[in-house]
Amino acid sequence: MSAGTLHPDTLDRAALAERSKRFGAWYVTEHRLRSIRMYVWSMLTMALGTPLLYLLAFGVGLATLVTGNTGPAGVDGVSYLQFVAPALLVMATVAVASEEFTFGILLGFKWNPIFVGMNAAPLTGRQIIDGSFLFVGIRALVTVGLYFGIVVLFGGMSGAWVWLTVAVALLSGFSFSLLAAYSATITEDKGQFAIVQRLIILPLTLFSGTFFPLTQLPIFLQWIGWLSPIWHGSELARQVSYGPTEPFWLTLVHIGYLGALAIVGWQLCVRIAVRRLDK
C-alpha cells in the first residue's frame, strides 16, 4: 500500500513514532522538567540560600581564623575564600547529581514507575536514561549558575576564565553517574541510599581537600582524595579559577579521570536500564 493511500490516523501514528525515535530523549527531559514545577520555588530557594550560608560561614567566619594563622598569603597563595569557593561549586553540583542519580532513577523504576510506561510507548531504554541525564544537567546548571553568580559577587572568583568553573562543576557532578547505574539495579528499597550517603558521599566530602589542602591530611588518608571525584573536580576548578598551581599533566589527569567516570557510569546505566525494561 502506498503512503498516499494510508489512513490519516496511520500517518499520524507513523509521524509520532518517527519523532519519538529522533527526539525521545528530549521528551523525557521535558517530562522531568514539567514534573518539578511544583517544587521549583523550593529548589530555587535552596540554590540561592545554600551558597549564601556557605560563603558567610567559610568566607567570613572560618576565613578569619585561617587568615590569622596563615597570614595574608592565605592558602595556595590566595585568600581562603578564593581557595574554597571553587570546591563549593563542585560540591553543589555533586549534591544535585547524587540526588537525581539515586532517588530520581529509582523513582522511575520503582516508586513511580514512569520509565516502564515510557518504554511501553515508542521510547527506548537508552532514550529514557539519556533524557534523565539531560534533565540532571539542566537542573545542575541552574544550581551552579546561581551559585557561581553569588560567589563572584562575594569576590570569591575573578578573572577571564572563571566561568570555566561552571563546566568543571558539571563534569564533576556527572562523574557520579555510577550511582545512577547502581540505582538502576535496585528492585527493593532497603535504605541503600542512606548507606551510600554516609559511607561514600560524606567521607569523600571530608577527605577530598575541599576545605583544606589534601596535603594537610596524614599520608595514609590522602589516597581517599586521590580516588575521589570531588578532589579531582575541586583541584581542576581551582586551576581555572586562580591557577595554575600544579603540573599540566596533573590537570589532564583530572579531566581524564572525571570524564572516564562520567562516560562509564552513563553507559553502564543505559545497559542496565535497557536490560531491565526489556524483561
N, C-alpha and C positions, 0 to 999 in steps of 0.2 A: 504494500500500500504506500503510495507517495505521500510526502509531507503535506501536499496540498489537499488531500482527502481526509486527513486526520481530523478527529473531532476537536473543537476548540479546547475542551477541558483536558484532552490528552496532550495537546500542545502546551497548555499552561503548566501541567504537571512536569512535562519534559523540560520546560524552561526553568522551573523552580529547582528541579534536580540538578540541572547544569550549573545554576548559580550556586547551589549548595556545594558542589564539587569545587568551585573556584573560590568562594568566599565563606566556606563553612566555618573556618576558624574565627573570622571576624563576627559571624553571627553569634558564636559562643561568647566572644568578648562583649558584644552588645548586650546579651542577656545578663552577663555578670555585672555589667555597669548599671543596667536598669534595676537589678535586684538589690543594689546597695543604696538606692535613692533615699530610703527612709533612714539610713544611718549616716548620710553624707555630712550632716552638720556635726555629729559627734566625732566623726573621723577628722574633719577639718579642725575642730576644737583641739583634739589630741595632737594633730600635726603642728598646730601653732603653739599650744601650751607647753608641750614637752621640750622643744628647743629653748624656750624662754626659761623654764625651770633649770634645765641642764646648764645653760650658759650663765645664769645667775649663780648657780652652785659652784661651777668649775671656773668660770671666768672672773667672778668677783670674790667668792668665798675661798675656795681651795687655792686659787691662783695667788692670793695674798700670802698664804703660808709657804707655797712653793717658791715664790719670788724672794721671800725673806730668807730662805735657806740657800737658794742658788744664786742670788744676786740678779742684776739686770740682764745677764746673759740668758736666763731662763733655762729652757730645755731645748736641746738641738740648736742653740743659738737664737731662738725666738722666744716670745712670751709663752707662758703656759697656755693661755687661751688659744694662741695660734697653733700650738702643738696638739692640743686635744680636740680642736674644732673639726679637722678632717676625719678623725676617728668617730666623732659623734654623728657625722653624716653617714658613715658606713654602718654604724650601729642602728641608726634609724631605719635604714633600708633593709638590713638584715631582720629587724623585728617585723616589718611588714611582710617580707618574703617568707619568713618562717611561719608566720600565722597563716598565710594563704596556702603555703605548700603542705601544711599539716591539716588544719581544720577545713580549709577551703576544698582540698582534694577529697578528704574523707566525706565531707558533706555531700558531694556529688555522687559518691558511690554508695554511701551507707545511710546517713541520717535523712537526707532528702535526695533520693537517687535520680537527680535530673540527668546525669550522664547516661543512665540507662534509657531514659526517654529520648534524649538527643540521638543516641545511637540507633534507636528504632526508626527515627527519621533518616533522611539521606545525609547523615553526618558520621564520619568515621571516628574511630578512637583517636587517631592522630590529630584530627581537626579539633576534637574536644580538648585534648591536652594542650595543643598549640594555642587555642583560644584562651584557655585558662592562664597560660603563661603570659600571653599578651595582656590580659587583664592585670596580672601581678605587676607587669612592667609599668602599666599606666598608673595604677594606684601608687606604686613605689615612686614613680617620677613626680607625682603631685606632692607626696610627702617630703621627698628630699629636696624638691624645688622650693617649697616653703621654708624648709629648714635652712637651705643654702642662703636664701634671702635674708633671714634673720641673723645668721652668722655673719654675713657681710656687713649688715647694719651695725652689729656689735664690734666690728673691727677684727673679727677672728680670721678673716681672709682678705687678701688684696693682691692685685697683680693681674696680668693679662691672661693667665692660663688657669685661674682658679675655677673657672666654670667646668673644667675637666674633672673636678672632684665629683660632680654630679654623675658623670659617666662611670667613674670608678666605683662610686657607691652602688649604682645599679648593677654593675658587673659583680660586685661583692654579694649583693642580695641573691642574684641568680646562681652564685656558686653554691648556695644551699639547696639547689634543686634535687639533690639526693634525698632530701626529706620528702619531696613530692613522690619520688619513686617508692620510698618506704611506705608512705601513706596509702598509695595505690594498692599495696599488698594486704592492707588490714581489712579483715572481714568482721571482727568483733572488737568493739571498743572496750578496752580494759584499762584505760588510763595511760596508754602508751605515751601520749604526748606530754604528760606531766613528767614522766621519767626522762624523755628527750630534753625537755626544758631544764631540768635540774642537773642531769648528768652530762649534757653536751653543750647546750647554748650558754648557760650561766658560767660554767668553768671556762669556756672559750672566751667569754667576755672578760673575765677576770685575769686570764693568763695570756692575753694577746697583745700586750703593750699598748692598751687603749688609753689608760690614764697615766701611764709612766712608761719609760723605755723598757723594752723587753730585757735589756742587759741588766736591769736592776734586780731581776729575779735570779735565784740560785740556778746554776748551770743545769742541775738535774730537773728543773721545771721549764727551762727555756724551750725544750723540744715541743711542748704543747703549743707554744706560739708559732714555731716553725711549721707545724701542721695545720694551724688554724687559718681558715679563710679570712677571719676578721683581722688577724695580724697582717697578712699579705695585702688586704684591702686598705687598712689604715696606713701602712707604710707607703703604698702606692699613691694614696690620696695626699699624703704629706709631700711626696716628691713633686707633684704638680701644684701643690699649694705654696710651699716655700722652699723646696729643694733646689738642687739635688744634695742629698746628704749620704748617699750610698753609691757603690759602683753601678754602672749602667747595666751590667749583666744581671744584677740582682733585681733591678726594675723589670727586666724581661722575664725573670723567673716569676715575679708577682703576677704579671699579665698572663703568662702561660698557665700557671697553676690555677688561677681563678677561672680562666676560660675553659680549661680542661674539665674542671669540676662542674661548671655550668652545662657544658655540652653533654657530658656523660650522664649526669642526673636527668637532664631533659629527655635524651633518647631512651634511657632506661625506663623512665616513667611512661613514655609513649608505648614501649614494647609491653610493659606490664598491663597498661590500660587496654590496649588492643586485645591482648590475650584474655583479660577478664571480661570484657564486654562481648567478646565473640562466643562465650560459653553458651 
